[in-house]
Amino acid sequence: MTRLQHRILLHAYVTEKAMDEMERQNKLEFMVDHRATRAQVKQAVQETYQCKVAKITIKIVRAGKIATVRFAPEYSAEDIGSRAGVF
């Protein structure tokens, strides 16, 4: 499963809006593989960062597929973002 996680989660997607959502709404954004489903993204995030995901929203843009991940209240998006390389 480790190889699949790295194929699904490509990298953190950092914009001003994403940083604002991280602080205010406990969310992070990731560029993901264009074939990945919500369930696969959720499983990959939970296994990679040892956290609980509350909700996944996926949008398709010209650059690819972006998953917005909202974490459970007991997990901090800022802590997970530091592990993901946002800072």
Phi and psi restraints in degrees (range 20) as a CNS / XPLOR table:
assign (resid 1 and name C) (resid 2 and name N)
       (resid 2 and name CA) (resid 2 and name C) 1.0 -60.0 20.0 2
assign (resid 2 and name N) (resid 2 and name CA)
       (resid 2 and name C) (resid 3 and name N) 1.0 -43.2 20.0 2
assign (resid 2 and name C) (resid 3 and name N)
       (resid 3 and name CA) (resid 3 and name C) 1.0 -63.6 20.0 2
assign (resid 3 and name N) (resid 3 and name CA)
       (resid 3 and name C) (resid 4 and name N) 1.0 -38.9 20.0 2
assign (resid 3 and name C) (resid 4 and name N)
       (resid 4 and name CA) (resid 4 and name C) 1.0 -65.0 20.0 2
assign (resid 4 and name N) (resid 4 and name CA)
       (resid 4 and name C) (resid 5 and name N) 1.0 -38.8 20.0 2
assign (resid 4 and name C) (resid 5 and name N)
       (resid 5 and name CA) (resid 5 and name C) 1.0 -58.2 20.0 2
assign (resid 5 and name N) (resid 5 and name CA)
       (resid 5 and name C) (resid 6 and name N) 1.0 -42.4 20.0 2
assign (resid 5 and name C) (resid 6 and name N)
       (resid 6 and name CA) (resid 6 and name C) 1.0 -73.4 20.0 2
assign (resid 6 and name N) (resid 6 and name CA)
       (resid 6 and name C) (resid 7 and name N) 1.0 -22.9 20.0 2
assign (resid 6 and name C) (resid 7 and name N)
       (resid 7 and name CA) (resid 7 and name C) 1.0 -79.8 20.0 2
assign (resid 7 and name N) (resid 7 and name CA)
       (resid 7 and name C) (resid 8 and name N) 1.0 -30.6 20.0 2
assign (resid 7 and name C) (resid 8 and name N)
       (resid 8 and name CA) (resid 8 and name C) 1.0 -79.0 20.0 2
assign (resid 8 and name N) (resid 8 and name CA)
       (resid 8 and name C) (resid 9 and name N) 1.0 -53.8 20.0 2
assign (resid 8 and name C) (resid 9 and name N)
       (resid 9 and name CA) (resid 9 and name C) 1.0 -87.7 20.0 2
assign (resid 9 and name N) (resid 9 and name CA)
       (resid 9 and name C) (resid 10 and name N) 1.0 108.4 20.0 2
assign (resid 9 and name C) (resid 10 and name N)
       (resid 10 and name CA) (resid 10 and name C) 1.0 -82.2 20.0 2
assign (resid 10 and name N) (resid 10 and name CA)
       (resid 10 and name C) (resid 11 and name N) 1.0 -53.9 20.0 2
assign (resid 10 and name C) (resid 11 and name N)
       (resid 11 and name CA) (resid 11 and name C) 1.0 -169.6 20.0 2
assign (resid 11 and name N) (resid 11 and name CA)
       (resid 11 and name C) (resid 12 and name N) 1.0 165.1 20.0 2
assign (resid 11 and name C) (resid 12 and name N)
       (resid 12 and name CA) (resid 12 and name C) 1.0 -71.6 20.0 2
assign (resid 12 and name N) (resid 12 and name CA)
       (resid 12 and name C) (resid 13 and name N) 1.0 144.0 20.0 2
assign (resid 12 and name C) (resid 13 and name N)
       (resid 13 and name CA) (resid 13 and name C) 1.0 -107.3 20.0 2
assign (resid 13 and name N) (resid 13 and name CA)
       (resid 13 and name C) (resid 14 and name N) 1.0 111.5 20.0 2
assign (resid 13 and name C) (resid 14 and name N)
       (resid 14 and name CA) (resid 14 and name C) 1.0 -112.3 20.0 2
assign (resid 14 and name N) (resid 14 and name CA)
       (resid 14 and name C) (resid 15 and name N) 1.0 118.3 20.0 2
assign (resid 14 and name C) (resid 15 and name N)
       (resid 15 and name CA) (resid 15 and name C) 1.0 -137.6 20.0 2
assign (resid 15 and name N) (resid 15 and name CA)
       (resid 15 and name C) (resid 16 and name N) 1.0 173.6 20.0 2
assign (resid 15 and name C) (resid 16 and name N)
       (resid 16 and name CA) (resid 16 and name C) 1.0 -62.9 20.0 2
assign (resid 16 and name N) (resid 16 and name CA)
       (resid 16 and name C) (resid 17 and name N) 1.0 -40.8 20.0 2
assign (resid 16 and name C) (resid 17 and name N)
       (resid 17 and name CA) (resid 17 and name C) 1.0 -64.0 20.0 2
assign (resid 17 and name N) (resid 17 and name CA)
       (resid 17 and name C) (resid 18 and name N) 1.0 -41.6 20.0 2
assign (resid 17 and name C) (resid 18 and name N)
       (resid 18 and name CA) (resid 18 and name C) 1.0 -64.0 20.0 2
assign (resid 18 and name N) (resid 18 and name CA)
       (resid 18 and name C) (resid 19 and name N) 1.0 -38.5 20.0 2
assign (resid 18 and name C) (resid 19 and name N)
       (resid 19 and name CA) (resid 19 and name C) 1.0 -67.5 20.0 2
assign (resid 19 and name N) (resid 19 and name CA)
       (resid 19 and name C) (resid 20 and name N) 1.0 -38.2 20.0 2
assign (resid 19 and name C) (resid 20 and name N)
       (resid 20 and name CA) (resid 20 and name C) 1.0 -65.0 20.0 2
assign (resid 20 and name N) (resid 20 and name CA)
       (resid 20 and name C) (resid 21 and name N) 1.0 -43.3 20.0 2
assign (resid 20 and name C) (resid 21 and name N)
       (resid 21 and name CA) (resid 21 and name C) 1.0 -64.3 20.0 2
assign (resid 21 and name N) (resid 21 and name CA)
       (resid 21 and name C) (resid 22 and name N) 1.0 -34.2 20.0 2
assign (resid 21 and name C) (resid 22 and name N)
       (resid 22 and name CA) (resid 22 and name C) 1.0 -62.9 20.0 2
assign (resid 22 and name N) (resid 22 and name CA)
       (resid 22 and name C) (resid 23 and name N) 1.0 -43.6 20.0 2
assign (resid 22 and name C) (resid 23 and name N)
       (resid 23 and name CA) (resid 23 and name C) 1.0 -75.0 20.0 2
assign (resid 23 and name N) (resid 23 and name CA)
       (resid 23 and name C) (resid 24 and name N) 1.0 -42.8 20.0 2
assign (resid 23 and name C) (resid 24 and name N)
       (resid 24 and name CA) (resid 24 and name C) 1.0 -90.4 20.0 2
assign (resid 24 and name N) (resid 24 and name CA)
       (resid 24 and name C) (resid 25 and name N) 1.0 -35.2 20.0 2
assign (resid 24 and name C) (resid 25 and name N)
       (resid 25 and name CA) (resid 25 and name C) 1.0 -119.8 20.0 2
assign (resid 25 and name N) (resid 25 and name CA)
       (resid 25 and name C) (resid 26 and name N) 1.0 6.1 20.0 2
assign (resid 25 and name C) (resid 26 and name N)
       (resid 26 and name CA) (resid 26 and name C) 1.0 60.9 20.0 2
assign (resid 26 and name N) (resid 26 and name CA)
       (resid 26 and name C) (resid 27 and name N) 1.0 46.4 20.0 2
assign (resid 26 and name C) (resid 27 and name N)
       (resid 27 and name CA) (resid 27 and name C) 1.0 -123.7 20.0 2
assign (resid 27 and name N) (resid 27 and name CA)
       (resid 27 and name C) (resid 28 and name N) 1.0 152.8 20.0 2
assign (resid 27 and name C) (resid 28 and name N)
       (resid 28 and name CA) (resid 28 and name C) 1.0 -131.9 20.0 2
assign (resid 28 and name N) (resid 28 and name CA)
       (resid 28 and name C) (resid 29 and name N) 1.0 154.2 20.0 2
assign (resid 28 and name C) (resid 29 and name N)
       (resid 29 and name CA) (resid 29 and name C) 1.0 -117.1 20.0 2
assign (resid 29 and name N) (resid 29 and name CA)
       (resid 29 and name C) (resid 30 and name N) 1.0 139.4 20.0 2
assign (resid 29 and name C) (resid 30 and name N)
       (resid 30 and name CA) (resid 30 and name C) 1.0 -130.5 20.0 2
assign (resid 30 and name N) (resid 30 and name CA)
       (resid 30 and name C) (resid 31 and name N) 1.0 140.4 20.0 2
assign (resid 30 and name C) (resid 31 and name N)
       (resid 31 and name CA) (resid 31 and name C) 1.0 -78.3 20.0 2
assign (resid 31 and name N) (resid 31 and name CA)
       (resid 31 and name C) (resid 32 and name N) 1.0 131.6 20.0 2
assign (resid 31 and name C) (resid 32 and name N)
       (resid 32 and name CA) (resid 32 and name C) 1.0 -126.7 20.0 2
assign (resid 32 and name N) (resid 32 and name CA)
       (resid 32 and name C) (resid 33 and name N) 1.0 164.7 20.0 2
assign (resid 32 and name C) (resid 33 and name N)
       (resid 33 and name CA) (resid 33 and name C) 1.0 -60.2 20.0 2
assign (resid 33 and name N) (resid 33 and name CA)
       (resid 33 and name C) (resid 34 and name N) 1.0 141.4 20.0 2
assign (resid 33 and name C) (resid 34 and name N)
       (resid 34 and name CA) (resid 34 and name C) 1.0 -67.5 20.0 2
assign (resid 34 and name N) (resid 34 and name CA)
       (resid 34 and name C) (resid 35 and name N) 1.0 -15.3 20.0 2
assign (resid 34 and name C) (resid 35 and name N)
       (resid 35 and name CA) (resid 35 and name C) 1.0 -95.5 20.0 2
assign (resid 35 and name N) (resid 35 and name CA)
       (resid 35 and name C) (resid 36 and name N) 1.0 -6.0 20.0 2
assign (resid 35 and name C) (resid 36 and name N)
       (resid 36 and name CA) (resid 36 and name C) 1.0 -72.6 20.0 2
assign (resid 36 and name N) (resid 36 and name CA)
       (resid 36 and name C) (resid 37 and name N) 1.0 140.7 20.0 2
assign (resid 36 and name C) (resid 37 and name N)
       (resid 37 and name CA) (resid 37 and name C) 1.0 -95.5 20.0 2
assign (resid 37 and name N) (resid 37 and name CA)
       (resid 37 and name C) (resid 38 and name N) 1.0 170.8 20.0 2
assign (resid 37 and name C) (resid 38 and name N)
       (resid 38 and name CA) (resid 38 and name C) 1.0 -60.7 20.0 2
assign (resid 38 and name N) (resid 38 and name CA)
       (resid 38 and name C) (resid 39 and name N) 1.0 -42.9 20.0 2
assign (resid 38 and name C) (resid 39 and name N)
       (resid 39 and name CA) (resid 39 and name C) 1.0 -62.8 20.0 2
assign (resid 39 and name N) (resid 39 and name CA)
       (resid 39 and name C) (resid 40 and name N) 1.0 -41.0 20.0 2
assign (resid 39 and name C) (resid 40 and name N)
       (resid 40 and name CA) (resid 40 and name C) 1.0 -66.7 20.0 2
assign (resid 40 and name N) (resid 40 and name CA)
       (resid 40 and name C) (resid 41 and name N) 1.0 -40.2 20.0 2
assign (resid 40 and name C) (resid 41 and name N)
       (resid 41 and name CA) (resid 41 and name C) 1.0 -64.8 20.0 2
assign (resid 41 and name N) (resid 41 and name CA)
       (resid 41 and name C) (resid 42 and name N) 1.0 -44.5 20.0 2
assign (resid 41 and name C) (resid 42 and name N)
       (resid 42 and name CA) (resid 42 and name C) 1.0 -59.8 20.0 2
assign (resid 42 and name N) (resid 42 and name CA)
       (resid 42 and name C) (resid 43 and name N) 1.0 -46.9 20.0 2
assign (resid 42 and name C) (resid 43 and name N)
       (resid 43 and name CA) (resid 43 and name C) 1.0 -63.6 20.0 2
assign (resid 43 and name N) (resid 43 and name CA)
       (resid 43 and name C) (resid 44 and name N) 1.0 -41.8 20.0 2
assign (resid 43 and name C) (resid 44 and name N)
       (resid 44 and name CA) (resid 44 and name C) 1.0 -64.5 20.0 2
assign (resid 44 and name N) (resid 44 and name CA)
       (resid 44 and name C) (resid 45 and name N) 1.0 -43.0 20.0 2
assign (resid 44 and name C) (resid 45 and name N)
       (resid 45 and name CA) (resid 45 and name C) 1.0 -65.5 20.0 2
assign (resid 45 and name N) (resid 45 and name CA)
       (resid 45 and name C) (resid 46 and name N) 1.0 -45.9 20.0 2
assign (resid 45 and name C) (resid 46 and name N)
       (resid 46 and name CA) (resid 46 and name C) 1.0 -63.6 20.0 2
assign (resid 46 and name N) (resid 46 and name CA)
       (resid 46 and name C) (resid 47 and name N) 1.0 -40.3 20.0 2
assign (resid 46 and name C) (resid 47 and name N)
       (resid 47 and name CA) (resid 47 and name C) 1.0 -75.1 20.0 2
assign (resid 47 and name N) (resid 47 and name CA)
       (resid 47 and name C) (resid 48 and name N) 1.0 -36.6 20.0 2
assign (resid 47 and name C) (resid 48 and name N)
       (resid 48 and name CA) (resid 48 and name C) 1.0 -71.8 20.0 2
assign (resid 48 and name N) (resid 48 and name CA)
       (resid 48 and name C) (resid 49 and name N) 1.0 -42.3 20.0 2
assign (resid 48 and name C) (resid 49 and name N)
       (resid 49 and name CA) (resid 49 and name C) 1.0 -109.0 20.0 2
assign (resid 49 and name N) (resid 49 and name CA)
       (resid 49 and name C) (resid 50 and name N) 1.0 7.4 20.0 2
assign (resid 49 and name C) (resid 50 and name N)
       (resid 50 and name CA) (resid 50 and name C) 1.0 47.3 20.0 2
assign (resid 50 and name N) (resid 50 and name CA)
       (resid 50 and name C) (resid 51 and name N) 1.0 60.4 20.0 2
assign (resid 50 and name C) (resid 51 and name N)
       (resid 51 and name CA) (resid 51 and name C) 1.0 -141.2 20.0 2
assign (resid 51 and name N) (resid 51 and name CA)
       (resid 51 and name C) (resid 52 and name N) 1.0 177.4 20.0 2
assign (resid 51 and name C) (resid 52 and name N)
       (resid 52 and name CA) (resid 52 and name C) 1.0 -115.2 20.0 2
assign (resid 52 and name N) (resid 52 and name CA)
       (resid 52 and name C) (resid 53 and name N) 1.0 129.5 20.0 2
assign (resid 52 and name C) (resid 53 and name N)
       (resid 53 and name CA) (resid 53 and name C) 1.0 -95.5 20.0 2
assign (resid 53 and name N) (resid 53 and name CA)
       (resid 53 and name C) (resid 54 and name N) 1.0 130.8 20.0 2
assign (resid 53 and name C) (resid 54 and name N)
       (resid 54 and name CA) (resid 54 and name C) 1.0 -86.6 20.0 2
assign (resid 54 and name N) (resid 54 and name CA)
       (resid 54 and name C) (resid 55 and name N) 1.0 -41.7 20.0 2
assign (resid 54 and name C) (resid 55 and name N)
       (resid 55 and name CA) (resid 55 and name C) 1.0 -157.0 20.0 2
assign (resid 55 and name N) (resid 55 and name CA)
       (resid 55 and name C) (resid 56 and name N) 1.0 146.6 20.0 2
assign (resid 55 and name C) (resid 56 and name N)
       (resid 56 and name CA) (resid 56 and name C) 1.0 -121.9 20.0 2
assign (resid 56 and name N) (resid 56 and name CA)
       (resid 56 and name C) (resid 57 and name N) 1.0 132.2 20.0 2
assign (resid 56 and name C) (resid 57 and name N)
       (resid 57 and name CA) (resid 57 and name C) 1.0 -124.0 20.0 2
assign (resid 57 and name N) (resid 57 and name CA)
       (resid 57 and name C) (resid 58 and name N) 1.0 133.0 20.0 2
assign (resid 57 and name C) (resid 58 and name N)
       (resid 58 and name CA) (resid 58 and name C) 1.0 -118.9 20.0 2
assign (resid 58 and name N) (resid 58 and name CA)
       (resid 58 and name C) (resid 59 and name N) 1.0 135.0 20.0 2
assign (resid 58 and name C) (resid 59 and name N)
       (resid 59 and name CA) (resid 59 and name C) 1.0 -129.0 20.0 2
assign (resid 59 and name N) (resid 59 and name CA)
       (resid 59 and name C) (resid 60 and name N) 1.0 146.2 20.0 2
assign (resid 59 and name C) (resid 60 and name N)
       (resid 60 and name CA) (resid 60 and name C) 1.0 -107.3 20.0 2
assign (resid 60 and name N) (resid 60 and name CA)
       (resid 60 and name C) (resid 61 and name N) 1.0 123.7 20.0 2
assign (resid 60 and name C) (resid 61 and name N)
       (resid 61 and name CA) (resid 61 and name C) 1.0 -123.4 20.0 2
assign (resid 61 and name N) (resid 61 and name CA)
       (resid 61 and name C) (resid 62 and name N) 1.0 176.4 20.0 2
assign (resid 61 and name C) (resid 62 and name N)
       (resid 62 and name CA) (resid 62 and name C) 1.0 -59.2 20.0 2
assign (resid 62 and name N) (resid 62 and name CA)
       (resid 62 and name C) (resid 63 and name N) 1.0 -37.1 20.0 2
assign (resid 62 and name C) (resid 63 and name N)
       (resid 63 and name CA) (resid 63 and name C) 1.0 -74.7 20.0 2
assign (resid 63 and name N) (resid 63 and name CA)
       (resid 63 and name C) (resid 64 and name N) 1.0 -16.9 20.0 2
assign (resid 63 and name C) (resid 64 and name N)
       (resid 64 and name CA) (resid 64 and name C) 1.0 146.8 20.0 2
assign (resid 64 and name N) (resid 64 and name CA)
       (resid 64 and name C) (resid 65 and name N) 1.0 -146.1 20.0 2
assign (resid 64 and name C) (resid 65 and name N)
       (resid 65 and name CA) (resid 65 and name C) 1.0 -112.8 20.0 2
assign (resid 65 and name N) (resid 65 and name CA)
       (resid 65 and name C) (resid 66 and name N) 1.0 128.8 20.0 2
assign (resid 65 and name C) (resid 66 and name N)
       (resid 66 and name CA) (resid 66 and name C) 1.0 -116.9 20.0 2
assign (resid 66 and name N) (resid 66 and name CA)
       (resid 66 and name C) (resid 67 and name N) 1.0 127.3 20.0 2
assign (resid 66 and name C) (resid 67 and name N)
       (resid 67 and name CA) (resid 67 and name C) 1.0 -105.2 20.0 2
assign (resid 67 and name N) (resid 67 and name CA)
       (resid 67 and name C) (resid 68 and name N) 1.0 126.3 20.0 2
assign (resid 67 and name C) (resid 68 and name N)
       (resid 68 and name CA) (resid 68 and name C) 1.0 -99.0 20.0 2
assign (resid 68 and name N) (resid 68 and name CA)
       (resid 68 and name C) (resid 69 and name N) 1.0 120.2 20.0 2
assign (resid 68 and name C) (resid 69 and name N)
       (resid 69 and name CA) (resid 69 and name C) 1.0 -111.7 20.0 2
assign (resid 69 and name N) (resid 69 and name CA)
       (resid 69 and name C) (resid 70 and name N) 1.0 120.6 20.0 2
assign (resid 69 and name C) (resid 70 and name N)
       (resid 70 and name CA) (resid 70 and name C) 1.0 -100.1 20.0 2
assign (resid 70 and name N) (resid 70 and name CA)
       (resid 70 and name C) (resid 71 and name N) 1.0 128.8 20.0 2
assign (resid 70 and name C) (resid 71 and name N)
       (resid 71 and name CA) (resid 71 and name C) 1.0 -92.5 20.0 2
assign (resid 71 and name N) (resid 71 and name CA)
       (resid 71 and name C) (resid 72 and name N) 1.0 157.6 20.0 2
assign (resid 71 and name C) (resid 72 and name N)
       (resid 72 and name CA) (resid 72 and name C) 1.0 -62.0 20.0 2
assign (resid 72 and name N) (resid 72 and name CA)
       (resid 72 and name C) (resid 73 and name N) 1.0 152.4 20.0 2
assign (resid 72 and name C) (resid 73 and name N)
       (resid 73 and name CA) (resid 73 and name C) 1.0 -57.2 20.0 2
assign (resid 73 and name N) (resid 73 and name CA)
       (resid 73 and name C) (resid 74 and name N) 1.0 -27.9 20.0 2
assign (resid 73 and name C) (resid 74 and name N)
       (resid 74 and name CA) (resid 74 and name C) 1.0 -77.3 20.0 2
assign (resid 74 and name N) (resid 74 and name CA)
       (resid 74 and name C) (resid 75 and name N) 1.0 -5.5 20.0 2
assign (resid 74 and name C) (resid 75 and name N)
       (resid 75 and name CA) (resid 75 and name C) 1.0 -114.7 20.0 2
assign (resid 75 and name N) (resid 75 and name CA)
       (resid 75 and name C) (resid 76 and name N) 1.0 138.5 20.0 2
assign (resid 75 and name C) (resid 76 and name N)
       (resid 76 and name CA) (resid 76 and name C) 1.0 -96.6 20.0 2
assign (resid 76 and name N) (resid 76 and name CA)
       (resid 76 and name C) (resid 77 and name N) 1.0 126.9 20.0 2
assign (resid 76 and name C) (resid 77 and name N)
       (resid 77 and name CA) (resid 77 and name C) 1.0 -64.2 20.0 2
assign (resid 77 and name N) (resid 77 and name CA)
       (resid 77 and name C) (resid 78 and name N) 1.0 -30.0 20.0 2
assign (resid 77 and name C) (resid 78 and name N)
       (resid 78 and name CA) (resid 78 and name C) 1.0 -67.4 20.0 2
assign (resid 78 and name N) (resid 78 and name CA)
       (resid 78 and name C) (resid 79 and name N) 1.0 -41.2 20.0 2
assign (resid 78 and name C) (resid 79 and name N)
       (resid 79 and name CA) (resid 79 and name C) 1.0 -65.3 20.0 2
assign (resid 79 and name N) (resid 79 and name CA)
       (resid 79 and name C) (resid 80 and name N) 1.0 -44.2 20.0 2
assign (resid 79 and name C) (resid 80 and name N)
       (resid 80 and name CA) (resid 80 and name C) 1.0 -67.7 20.0 2
assign (resid 80 and name N) (resid 80 and name CA)
       (resid 80 and name C) (resid 81 and name N) 1.0 -37.1 20.0 2
assign (resid 80 and name C) (resid 81 and name N)
       (resid 81 and name CA) (resid 81 and name C) 1.0 -62.8 20.0 2
assign (resid 81 and name N) (resid 81 and name CA)
       (resid 81 and name C) (resid 82 and name N) 1.0 -36.6 20.0 2
assign (resid 81 and name C) (resid 82 and name N)
       (resid 82 and name CA) (resid 82 and name C) 1.0 -66.9 20.0 2
assign (resid 82 and name N) (resid 82 and name CA)
       (resid 82 and name C) (resid 83 and name N) 1.0 -35.6 20.0 2
assign (resid 82 and name C) (resid 83 and name N)
       (resid 83 and name CA) (resid 83 and name C) 1.0 -72.2 20.0 2
assign (resid 83 and name N) (resid 83 and name CA)
       (resid 83 and name C) (resid 84 and name N) 1.0 -29.1 20.0 2
assign (resid 83 and name C) (resid 84 and name N)
       (resid 84 and name CA) (resid 84 and name C) 1.0 -81.4 20.0 2
assign (resid 84 and name N) (resid 84 and name CA)
       (resid 84 and name C) (resid 85 and name N) 1.0 -10.9 20.0 2
assign (resid 84 and name C) (resid 85 and name N)
       (resid 85 and name CA) (resid 85 and name C) 1.0 93.2 20.0 2
assign (resid 85 and name N) (resid 85 and name CA)
       (resid 85 and name C) (resid 86 and name N) 1.0 23.4 20.0 2
assign (resid 85 and name C) (resid 86 and name N)
       (resid 86 and name CA) (resid 86 and name C) 1.0 -72.9 20.0 2
assign (resid 86 and name N) (resid 86 and name CA)
       (resid 86 and name C) (resid 87 and name N) 1.0 -36.9 20.0 2
